[in-house]
Amino acid sequence: MSFDGIFLHKLSNELSILKTGRISKINELSDTNFLFTIRAQKENYNLFLGFNSDTSRVHLTNRNFEHTQSSKAFTLFLKKHLEGYFISDISQYETDRILIFTCEGYNEMKDRNLKYLICEIMGRYSNLIITDNNYTILESLHHDGVGEFNRIIMPNVKYSFPKTEKINPYKINKEELENLIKNGTLNSPKSFVNYFLGISYSFANQLFVNDDIVNNFFSLLYDKYQPSIFNNLNNKNDFYFFHNTPLSTYYSLSDLLDEIFYERDKKEQIRKETNDLMKFVERQIDKNKKKIDKLIEEKNLAMDCEDQKLYGELLLSAPNLKEKAKSILVFNYYNNKEINIKLDEKLTILENSQKYYKKYQKLKKSISFIDEQTKIANDEIEYFNLLKNQILNANLLDVIEIYDELVKNKYLMPKNSQNKKKKKPNITTYLIDDTIIYVGKNNIQNEYITHTLAKPQNLWFHVKDGSGSHVVIAKNDDYTEKEIRTAANIAAYYSYAKDSSSVAVDYTKVRYIKKIPGKRACFVSYTNQNTIYIDPNYELIKELKVKK
């Protein structure tokens, strides 16, 4: 992987700015990701610690992250043992992918205390471990018996570093390296990866760009430094602290890692949170589609109710049949033809006629019921298709609100029985100059914006004839073309038509919006609208200032 021991060695030098800093706050971003706020050099720094198997890393960040609503036990343990502590040292174990934060502070008895926060950035074996001053494990993110590195990671067990036969590249001199190359021990990128601790193919491949392997080796270790994104041998984007042919470069390794992983992490976190929810929504859509198919079949069967009425009527006009029979031939005076009507041998002509009339009444009522159930099923499909589109455009907080909506509507059971304080919806608010634009990205937000937050004279936007966000310009008049086009772009992007071009967006005053009787409050009708056609452009939305 590109995040190798040499990369971490360079990164640890960047992180030295945190020395003497105080850990003021620890937030849980997900099951494996954490954000430490550290006060150092009279400034606040955010330190990202990630231990997901695919995106494990440690670095400083300036990005905004959404925190989980409640912290898990391990996060609470970190808060208890490390919040308020000072970082006295940051070190790397050899050139392995292990970073150690030495933390000093006071325990509950006001005694000076020392603890180690050990970050093992090892792909699927990544772990975050906290020990006392004797390296006895207090707790870890993942517990492990005798695992991959033949050691135990459990509370109250002495921590031990992974054992390896590989050599620390910073402990070899030029003459030793030349001898290893001459005797054939080091003759390919693979041989360097297998011989040295902390060297990956991102490092080793650059040694062979020319014949000066020795100078290339020490230059990469000590001199060259330009955080880069580049195309690897598989023609895919990769990253490293230096590359001879970069696609783009960055000021720091932290900036590089932010660029590579921030959006990827957000998508992965939302995917995990929404996976079950999306499956539930899709099951509801499929269930109601099957229900409609079944109702159509039942309706087709019920449509012969007029035949039942005709049979009952014609039997009343039939001759008095005294003997029991399985059928009777009667004259149909509607088409001047004879018709054969089946009979129940146990019943008289009159009783058979009454039986046909009762069946007619039952089928007639069932058609009305089938039509009503078909409408309900179609409304459910419309509703869940709306939720499906909202989930695709949702961030983590939006998804939580969609889940709460399904709980409120009794589609899902609450995750816990605790009574949560009712909070205002998570409205996204953009600023164009001094003008506020409100954006709703789920039904709770849409209803709140349109029916509570917006004023009658505000301008309201929605994609035409489809599902999408309610967007409001919080302004009563003098709307500029820039404001209207921006609001229309937002409404088009956060809709079912985000990947289309020339999307029709309607806009009107909020006072012309009405709730639709018998439907959920997120469904509205409107009048006096104008229509604008817009090409959804997320790049323009990203440039907008977000009002906190």
Secondary structure per residue as TSV (DSSP state, phi and psi in degrees):
chain	resnum	aa	ss	phi	psi
A	1	M	-	360.0	156.9
A	2	S	-	-72.0	-26.6
A	3	F	S	-83.0	77.4
A	4	D	-	-100.4	-173.9
A	5	G	H	-65.5	-35.6
A	6	I	H	-69.3	-39.9
A	7	F	H	-58.8	-45.0
A	8	L	H	-66.8	-34.4
A	9	H	H	-60.0	-45.8
A	10	K	H	-65.5	-41.2
A	11	L	H	-65.4	-36.8
A	12	S	H	-62.7	-29.9
A	13	N	H	-67.0	-38.4
A	14	E	H	-63.1	-38.0
A	15	L	G	-76.3	-7.3
A	16	S	G	-61.3	-17.1
A	17	I	G	-63.6	-18.5
A	18	L	G	-83.7	-8.9
A	19	K	T	-61.5	137.5
A	20	T	T	75.0	-1.6
A	21	G	-	-74.9	153.6
A	22	R	E	-103.1	131.1
A	23	I	E	-77.1	103.0
A	24	S	E	-90.7	-26.7
A	25	K	E	-156.2	143.5
A	26	I	E	-125.5	123.8
A	27	N	E	-119.1	144.0
A	28	E	E	-93.9	122.4
A	29	L	-	-93.9	-31.9
A	30	S	S	-163.6	-172.1
A	31	D	S	-59.7	-28.6
A	32	T	S	-122.1	-2.0
A	33	N	E	-118.3	139.8
A	34	F	E	-137.2	154.4
A	35	L	E	-128.0	116.7
A	36	F	E	-99.3	127.1
A	37	T	E	-96.0	122.0
A	38	I	E	-124.0	126.7
A	39	R	E	-93.6	111.0
A	40	A	E	-144.1	145.3
A	41	Q	T	52.7	36.8
A	42	K	T	63.9	22.2
A	43	E	E	-135.0	157.0
A	44	N	E	-95.3	130.1
A	45	Y	E	-119.0	142.2
A	46	N	E	-105.0	121.0
A	47	L	E	-106.9	118.2
A	48	F	E	-90.5	129.4
A	49	L	E	-122.3	111.6
A	50	G	E	-121.0	133.7
A	51	F	-	-130.0	26.6
A	52	N	-	-69.9	142.3
A	53	S	T	-59.5	-32.5
A	54	D	T	-91.6	-22.0
A	55	T	T	-132.4	33.6
A	56	S	-	-66.9	137.0
A	57	R	E	-175.6	166.0
A	58	V	E	-136.4	131.6
A	59	H	E	-170.3	164.4
A	60	L	E	-77.6	151.3
A	61	T	E	-145.0	147.9
A	62	N	-	-111.2	6.5
A	63	R	S	-79.6	160.5
A	64	N	-	-94.6	127.4
A	65	F	-	-117.4	146.7
A	66	E	-	-91.4	126.4
A	67	H	-	-87.8	153.4
A	68	T	-	-70.4	156.5
A	69	Q	S	-68.8	-37.4
A	70	S	S	-136.2	143.4
A	71	S	-	-88.6	144.4
A	72	K	-	-81.9	173.0
A	73	A	H	-58.4	-41.1
A	74	F	H	-65.4	-39.7
A	75	T	H	-64.1	-41.9
A	76	L	H	-62.0	-35.5
A	77	F	H	-65.2	-44.4
A	78	L	H	-59.1	-44.4
A	79	K	H	-59.9	-46.3
A	80	K	H	-62.9	-39.8
A	81	H	H	-94.9	-17.2
A	82	L	H	-124.9	-24.4
A	83	E	T	-62.9	129.8
A	84	G	T	94.2	-10.7
A	85	Y	-	-82.1	155.9
A	86	F	E	-104.0	144.0
A	87	I	E	-88.6	107.8
A	88	S	E	-90.0	-22.2
A	89	D	E	-159.0	151.8
A	90	I	E	-131.3	120.5
A	91	S	E	-138.1	161.6
A	92	Q	E	-114.5	139.6
A	93	Y	S	-80.2	113.2
A	94	E	T	49.1	-130.1
A	95	T	T	-118.8	30.1
A	96	D	S	-80.1	168.6
A	97	R	S	-85.7	54.7
A	98	I	E	-129.7	121.0
A	99	L	E	-114.1	132.8
A	100	I	E	-118.4	122.2
A	101	F	E	-100.7	118.4
A	102	T	E	-88.9	119.3
A	103	C	E	-117.1	131.4
A	104	E	E	-121.8	140.0
A	105	G	E	-171.0	-159.3
A	106	Y	E	-120.6	138.4
A	107	N	-	-85.2	-171.6
A	108	E	T	-62.8	-25.6
A	109	M	T	-89.5	9.1
A	110	K	S	65.5	21.8
A	111	D	-	-90.1	141.9
A	112	R	E	-65.8	135.9
A	113	N	E	-135.8	151.2
A	114	L	E	-130.3	132.0
A	115	K	E	-136.1	155.9
A	116	Y	E	-114.7	130.0
A	117	L	E	-105.1	111.5
A	118	I	E	-105.7	119.7
A	119	C	E	-104.0	110.3
A	120	E	E	-98.3	106.6
A	121	I	-	-101.4	81.2
A	122	M	-	-129.8	46.4
A	123	G	G	60.0	-126.0
A	124	R	G	-71.1	-11.0
A	125	Y	G	-100.3	13.3
A	126	S	-	-61.4	145.1
A	127	N	E	-157.5	153.7
A	128	L	E	-120.0	121.4
A	129	I	E	-127.4	136.7
A	130	I	E	-117.2	129.6
A	131	T	E	-126.4	167.2
A	132	D	-	-84.5	-171.3
A	133	N	T	-69.4	-13.3
A	134	N	T	-101.0	12.7
A	135	Y	-	63.8	27.5
A	136	T	B	-84.8	128.0
A	137	I	E	-68.3	125.0
A	138	L	E	-88.8	-41.9
A	139	E	E	-167.6	160.1
A	140	S	E	-144.6	156.4
A	141	L	S	-63.2	-44.5
A	142	H	S	-121.0	131.5
A	143	H	-	-90.1	146.0
A	144	D	B	-149.0	137.1
A	145	G	S	-78.7	-142.1
A	146	V	S	-76.7	92.6
A	147	G	-	-96.4	-145.8
A	148	E	T	-58.2	-36.3
A	149	F	T	-103.9	20.7
A	150	N	S	55.7	48.3
A	151	R	-	-148.8	165.3
A	152	I	-	-111.3	129.5
A	153	I	B	-114.4	92.3
A	154	M	-	-146.9	153.0
A	155	P	T	-56.3	143.1
A	156	N	T	73.4	10.3
A	157	V	S	-105.4	142.6
A	158	K	B	-66.4	127.0
A	159	Y	-	-73.6	139.0
A	160	S	-	-133.1	142.0
A	161	F	-	-75.7	150.5
A	162	P	-	-59.1	137.2
A	163	K	-	-87.4	144.6
A	164	T	-	-151.9	153.0
A	165	E	-	-92.6	-6.6
A	166	K	-	-73.5	159.7
A	167	I	B	-101.6	138.5
A	168	N	-	-69.6	117.7
A	169	P	G	-64.6	-21.8
A	170	Y	G	-77.6	-5.6
A	171	K	G	-107.0	14.6
A	172	I	-	-114.5	143.4
A	173	N	-	-101.8	175.8
A	174	K	H	-62.8	-42.5
A	175	E	H	-64.3	-42.8
A	176	E	H	-63.3	-40.4
A	177	L	H	-65.7	-41.8
A	178	E	H	-61.4	-40.7
A	179	N	H	-64.3	-39.9
A	180	L	H	-65.7	-34.1
A	181	I	H	-72.9	-40.7
A	182	K	H	-65.2	-40.7
A	183	N	T	-83.1	3.9
A	184	G	T	87.5	0.6
A	185	T	S	-63.9	-40.1
A	186	L	S	-115.5	99.4
A	187	N	-	-134.2	6.5
A	188	S	S	-159.3	162.4
A	189	P	H	-54.9	-40.4
A	190	K	H	-61.7	-39.0
A	191	S	H	-65.3	-35.7
A	192	F	H	-67.8	-40.3
A	193	V	H	-63.3	-40.0
A	194	N	H	-76.8	-25.1
A	195	Y	H	-90.6	-38.9
A	196	F	B	-103.7	142.7
A	197	L	T	-80.0	125.9
A	198	G	T	92.5	2.3
A	199	I	-	-101.0	128.5
A	200	S	-	-108.4	178.8
A	201	Y	H	-67.0	-25.5
A	202	S	H	-61.6	-34.3
A	203	F	H	-80.0	-51.6
A	204	A	H	-64.8	-36.8
A	205	N	H	-63.4	-30.1
A	206	Q	H	-76.9	-14.4
A	207	L	H	-70.0	-24.3
A	208	F	T	-106.5	20.9
A	209	V	S	-69.9	-21.7
A	210	N	S	-149.3	-171.6
A	211	D	S	-83.6	-7.9
A	212	D	-	-89.3	64.3
A	213	I	H	-62.6	-42.1
A	214	V	H	-63.6	-50.3
A	215	N	H	-64.6	-37.4
A	216	N	H	-60.4	-41.2
A	217	F	H	-59.8	-53.9
A	218	F	H	-74.5	-27.8
A	219	S	H	-65.9	-41.4
A	220	L	H	-67.6	-36.3
A	221	L	H	-68.5	-40.0
A	222	Y	H	-116.5	-26.2
A	223	D	T	-112.5	-57.2
A	224	K	-	-69.0	133.7
A	225	Y	-	-161.1	105.4
A	226	Q	-	-157.6	88.8
A	227	P	-	-49.1	124.4
A	228	S	E	-137.7	149.5
A	229	I	E	-107.2	135.2
A	230	F	E	-146.5	169.5
A	231	N	E	-89.5	124.3
A	232	N	-	-83.5	-173.4
A	233	L	T	-65.7	-20.0
A	234	N	T	-92.2	10.1
A	235	N	S	62.0	33.0
A	236	K	-	-117.4	153.4
A	237	N	E	-64.0	132.8
A	238	D	E	-137.7	175.9
A	239	F	E	-141.2	155.7
A	240	Y	E	-166.0	173.1
A	241	F	S	-75.5	-13.2
A	242	F	-	-161.2	147.7
A	243	H	-	-153.8	145.4
A	244	N	S	-69.8	-29.5
A	245	T	S	-128.9	72.4
A	246	P	-	-75.0	150.4
A	247	L	S	-83.6	-36.9
A	248	S	E	-154.0	153.4
A	249	T	E	-125.6	161.5
A	250	Y	-	-136.2	159.0
A	251	Y	S	-68.0	-38.4
A	252	S	S	-140.5	164.2
A	253	L	H	-66.1	-32.8
A	254	S	H	-64.0	-42.7
A	255	D	H	-61.9	-40.6
A	256	L	H	-61.1	-48.6
A	257	L	H	-65.9	-37.3
A	258	D	H	-59.1	-44.3
A	259	E	H	-65.4	-40.9
A	260	I	H	-71.9	-43.3
A	261	F	H	-108.4	-18.2
A	262	Y	H	-59.5	-56.0
A	263	E	H	-65.9	-36.4
A	264	R	H	-62.4	-42.6
A	265	D	H	-63.6	-44.6
A	266	K	H	-59.6	-45.6
A	267	K	H	-64.5	-40.9
A	268	E	H	-66.5	-42.2
A	269	Q	H	-64.7	-45.0
A	270	I	H	-64.8	-38.9
A	271	R	H	-59.7	-42.9
A	272	K	H	-64.8	-43.1
A	273	E	H	-70.0	-33.6
A	274	T	H	-94.0	-11.7
A	275	N	H	-56.3	-53.5
A	276	D	H	-65.8	-38.7
A	277	L	H	-65.2	-43.5
A	278	M	H	-63.7	-41.6
A	279	K	H	-61.5	-41.0
A	280	F	H	-62.3	-46.6
A	281	V	H	-61.4	-44.7
A	282	E	H	-65.8	-35.1
A	283	R	H	-64.1	-39.7
A	284	Q	H	-65.0	-39.6
A	285	I	H	-64.1	-47.3
A	286	D	H	-63.0	-41.4
A	287	K	H	-60.4	-43.5
A	288	N	H	-74.5	-30.3
A	289	K	H	-65.2	-41.9
A	290	K	H	-65.9	-36.4
A	291	K	H	-62.4	-42.8
A	292	I	H	-64.7	-41.7
A	293	D	H	-59.2	-42.2
A	294	K	H	-67.6	-39.4
A	295	L	H	-65.2	-36.4
A	296	I	H	-63.5	-41.6
A	297	E	H	-61.6	-44.7
A	298	E	H	-64.8	-36.5
A	299	K	H	-68.5	-39.2
A	300	N	H	-61.4	-38.7
A	301	L	H	-68.3	-35.5
A	302	A	H	-76.5	-16.4
A	303	M	T	-68.8	-12.8
A	304	D	T	-85.7	17.9
A	305	C	H	-62.4	-31.7
A	306	E	H	-65.0	-32.5
A	307	D	H	-64.4	-39.6
A	308	Q	H	-63.5	-40.6
A	309	K	H	-63.4	-42.7
A	310	L	H	-62.5	-44.4
A	311	Y	H	-61.1	-42.5
A	312	G	H	-62.7	-40.9
A	313	E	H	-68.0	-44.8
A	314	L	H	-67.9	-32.1
A	315	L	H	-65.6	-32.0
A	316	L	H	-66.9	-26.6
A	317	S	T	-94.1	-0.2
A	318	A	S	-77.2	159.5
A	319	P	-	-62.2	155.6
A	320	N	-	-70.3	108.0
A	321	L	-	-94.5	109.3
A	322	K	-	-83.7	-34.4
A	323	E	S	-83.5	147.4
A	324	K	-	-71.7	142.5
A	325	A	-	-148.9	157.4
A	326	K	S	-81.1	-20.2
A	327	S	E	-159.4	169.5
A	328	I	E	-145.7	142.8
A	329	L	E	-98.0	118.8
A	330	V	E	-126.7	160.3
A	331	F	E	-90.1	124.7
A	332	N	E	-91.7	104.5
A	333	Y	T	-76.6	-1.0
A	334	Y	T	-81.7	-30.6
A	335	N	T	-127.2	6.7
A	336	N	T	59.3	38.1
A	337	K	E	-130.9	155.5
A	338	E	E	-84.1	149.7
A	339	I	E	-136.7	139.7
A	340	N	E	-95.9	120.1
A	341	I	E	-112.4	128.4
A	342	K	E	-70.0	144.9
A	343	L	-	-127.3	156.7
A	344	D	-	-90.6	116.1
A	345	E	T	-61.2	-22.6
A	346	K	T	-79.8	-13.2
A	347	L	S	-112.7	156.7
A	348	T	-	-77.8	174.1
A	349	I	H	-59.2	-44.2
A	350	L	H	-63.7	-42.9
A	351	E	H	-66.3	-37.4
A	352	N	H	-64.4	-39.6
A	353	S	H	-61.6	-44.2
A	354	Q	H	-64.4	-35.3
A	355	K	H	-64.2	-43.3
A	356	Y	H	-65.0	-38.1
A	357	Y	H	-65.4	-40.3
A	358	K	H	-64.4	-40.8
A	359	K	H	-64.8	-37.9
A	360	Y	H	-60.9	-46.9
A	361	Q	H	-62.8	-39.7
A	362	K	H	-66.0	-44.8
A	363	L	H	-66.5	-37.0
A	364	K	H	-63.5	-42.3
A	365	K	H	-67.1	-36.5
A	366	S	H	-66.5	-32.3
A	367	I	H	-62.8	-42.8
A	368	S	H	-62.1	-42.5
A	369	F	H	-66.5	-42.1
A	370	I	H	-61.9	-42.4
A	371	D	H	-62.1	-40.2
A	372	E	H	-65.9	-43.7
A	373	Q	H	-68.1	-34.3
A	374	T	H	-65.2	-40.7
A	375	K	H	-63.3	-43.2
A	376	I	H	-61.6	-44.2
A	377	A	H	-64.4	-40.8
A	378	N	H	-64.9	-38.2
A	379	D	H	-63.5	-39.3
A	380	E	H	-64.9	-42.0
A	381	I	H	-62.7	-43.6
A	382	E	H	-60.8	-42.4
A	383	Y	H	-65.7	-47.0
A	384	F	H	-75.3	-28.2
A	385	N	H	-64.8	-36.9
A	386	L	H	-62.1	-45.7
A	387	L	H	-64.0	-38.7
A	388	K	H	-60.0	-45.5
A	389	N	H	-65.0	-38.1
A	390	Q	H	-66.8	-38.0
A	391	I	H	-63.7	-38.5
A	392	L	H	-63.1	-28.6
A	393	N	T	-103.3	7.2
A	394	A	-	-88.5	149.8
A	395	N	-	-96.2	-175.4
A	396	L	H	-62.4	-44.2
A	397	L	H	-67.2	-35.8
A	398	D	H	-61.4	-42.2
A	399	V	H	-63.6	-40.8
A	400	I	H	-60.6	-39.8
A	401	E	H	-68.3	-36.7
A	402	I	H	-63.9	-41.2
A	403	Y	H	-61.1	-45.7
A	404	D	H	-60.9	-36.6
A	405	E	H	-64.2	-42.2
A	406	L	H	-67.0	-34.0
A	407	V	H	-66.5	-46.2
A	408	K	H	-59.3	-38.3
A	409	N	T	-86.4	8.4
A	410	K	T	64.9	26.9
A	411	Y	S	-84.2	-31.5
A	412	L	S	-128.5	156.4
A	413	M	-	-87.8	144.8
A	414	P	-	-62.8	149.2
A	415	K	S	-68.4	-30.2
A	416	N	S	-146.5	167.0
A	417	S	-	-92.9	3.6
A	418	Q	-	-71.0	140.0
A	419	N	-	-81.9	115.4
A	420	K	-	-92.3	144.8
A	421	K	-	-67.0	135.9
A	422	K	-	-70.2	123.7
A	423	K	-	-109.4	158.2
A	424	K	-	-67.0	148.1
A	425	P	-	-59.3	155.5
A	426	N	-	-81.5	75.6
A	427	I	-	-77.3	132.9
A	428	T	E	-84.4	127.9
A	429	T	E	-125.7	120.6
A	430	Y	E	-105.3	156.7
A	431	L	E	-119.8	128.3
A	432	I	E	-114.7	106.5
A	433	D	T	58.0	-112.7
A	434	D	T	-109.0	7.3
A	435	T	E	-91.2	133.0
A	436	I	E	-93.4	136.0
A	437	I	E	-121.8	122.6
A	438	Y	E	-95.4	138.3
A	439	V	E	-129.4	126.0
A	440	G	-	-103.6	130.4
A	441	K	-	-117.0	11.1
A	442	N	S	-153.3	177.2
A	443	N	H	-65.3	-38.0
A	444	I	H	-62.3	-45.3
A	445	Q	H	-68.0	-42.8
A	446	N	H	-59.8	-45.5
A	447	E	H	-63.5	-41.8
A	448	Y	H	-66.1	-44.4
A	449	I	I	-62.5	-50.5
A	450	T	I	-73.5	-41.2
A	451	H	I	-103.0	-9.8
A	452	T	I	-123.8	-51.6
A	453	L	I	-79.1	-42.2
A	454	A	S	-73.3	147.8
A	455	K	-	-94.4	156.7
A	456	P	T	-55.3	-32.5
A	457	Q	T	-90.0	-5.3
A	458	N	S	-66.2	154.8
A	459	L	E	-95.0	129.7
A	460	W	E	-114.0	137.1
A	461	F	E	-124.4	144.9
A	462	H	E	-159.5	141.6
A	463	V	E	-60.1	142.4
A	464	K	T	-76.2	131.2
A	465	D	T	55.4	45.8
A	466	G	S	-171.7	177.4
A	467	S	-	-86.7	144.0
A	468	G	B	177.3	-176.3
A	469	S	-	-75.3	149.4
A	470	H	-	-88.0	126.1
A	471	V	E	-123.6	131.8
A	472	V	E	-129.0	130.6
A	473	I	E	-89.0	114.3
A	474	A	-	-79.5	70.1
A	475	K	-	-154.1	142.6
A	476	N	S	-91.0	-24.7
A	477	D	S	-164.1	-175.6
A	478	D	-	55.0	45.8
A	479	Y	-	-73.0	132.0
A	480	T	-	-87.0	160.1
A	481	E	H	-61.2	-36.8
A	482	K	H	-61.5	-43.4
A	483	E	H	-65.0	-44.0
A	484	I	H	-66.0	-44.6
A	485	R	H	-68.4	-36.3
A	486	T	H	-66.3	-46.2
A	487	A	H	-62.8	-39.7
A	488	A	H	-65.4	-39.1
A	489	N	H	-62.9	-42.2
A	490	I	H	-63.2	-46.1
A	491	A	H	-62.3	-37.6
A	492	A	H	-70.7	-41.0
A	493	Y	H	-68.4	-44.2
A	494	Y	T	-88.6	57.5
A	495	S	B	-147.0	178.4
A	496	Y	T	-65.5	-18.7
A	497	A	T	-103.1	24.5
A	498	K	T	-60.5	-28.0
A	499	D	T	-96.8	9.0
A	500	S	S	-97.7	175.2
A	501	S	S	-119.9	159.2
A	502	S	S	49.1	56.8
A	503	V	E	-80.9	131.9
A	504	A	E	-80.1	124.1
A	505	V	E	-123.1	124.7
A	506	D	E	-88.6	146.5
A	507	Y	E	-142.9	143.2
A	508	T	E	-157.0	172.7
A	509	K	E	-72.3	148.3
A	510	V	G	-60.2	-30.6
A	511	R	G	-67.1	-15.4
A	512	Y	G	-93.9	8.9
A	513	I	E	-99.3	133.6
A	514	K	E	-128.8	146.5
A	515	K	E	-72.1	147.7
A	516	I	-	-91.3	117.8
A	517	P	T	-56.2	135.0
A	518	G	T	83.5	-2.2
A	519	K	S	-116.7	165.3
A	520	R	-	-63.7	154.7
A	521	A	T	-64.4	-18.7
A	522	C	T	-74.0	-16.7
A	523	F	-	-93.0	127.5
A	524	V	E	-134.8	161.9
A	525	S	E	-118.6	159.4
A	526	Y	E	-152.0	161.2
A	527	T	-	-134.9	177.6
A	528	N	S	55.7	33.9
A	529	Q	-	-89.8	155.1
A	530	N	E	-110.3	160.9
A	531	T	E	-125.3	134.8
A	532	I	E	-124.3	143.9
A	533	Y	E	-106.3	129.7
A	534	I	E	-139.7	146.0
A	535	D	-	-95.4	113.5
A	536	P	-	-56.5	130.7
A	537	N	-	-137.7	102.8
A	538	Y	H	-70.6	-26.6
A	539	E	H	-61.2	-37.9
A	540	L	H	-67.9	-37.2
A	541	I	H	-66.6	-40.1
A	542	K	H	-62.1	-28.5
A	543	E	H	-79.1	-13.8
A	544	L	S	-70.1	146.1
A	545	K	E	-78.0	130.8
A	546	V	E	-95.0	126.8
A	547	K	-	-84.4	124.1
A	548	K	-	-82.3	360.0
